[in-house]
Amino acid sequence: MQPIALDLDGFTDLPAGLFASVCTSLQAFALPPGHQPVALPPGFALQRLGGGDLARYRTLFRAAGAPWLWFTRLTWSDDRLAGVIGDDRVEAFALAGPAGDSGLLELDWRNEGDVELVYLALVPGVIGKGLGRALLDLAMTEAFGRGATRFFLRTTSLDHPGALDFYRRAGLTAYRRQLFVTGDPRLSGVLPRHAAPQIPLIDPQGEA
């Protein structure tokens, strides 16, 4: 792949087959003032996933992440994925509900003092029911309750349109912005071509 000359004061053309998103990092150093705990609705519970749960993890990652073109974990080998979610310092959970797995929550505790919210995602059918707010609150409460000094995460412009505001309302503050450029996973077959129809597929072969 040829290097891309980035124009820092204007438009930059991307070769067909690539897309770019703006990644915003947010952080908090304590629970917001006047914090009130938010519980999961009845019938929902978190179930820990480990290195032996790769199929369940991937199925949930695909169901919750494909609408926003999440794909990286789908390209990992079994050994690599098991090495991460099987690490005692990484906590991955399936949100189990009345209709089956409904969400994914993953926290990374490997850097002392920091807790990273790696993934928080819901399957399309349960978005808008307050589950995301409950998961984020549980994650932040757990992090600071166990002595974390910083809680942080990244969200991109390809995520749910309300994601950035959702995190800011929870008390997180933006501190970094990055441009993320990658090949379209729908062209490589990692995700189906019909995934994330709100993000146009530009095929190098001219077949969208």
Secondary structure, DSSP 8 states (H G I E B T S, - for coil): -------TTS-----TTEEEEEEEEEEESS--TT-------TT-EEEEE-TT-HHHHHHHHHHHHGGGT--GGGGS-HHHHHHHHTSTTEEEEEEEETTEEEEEEEEE--STTEEEEEEEEE-GGGTTSSHHHHHHHHHHHHHHHTT-SEEEEEEETTS-TTHHHHHHHTT-EEEEEEEEEEE-HHHHTSS-TTSSTTS----TTS--
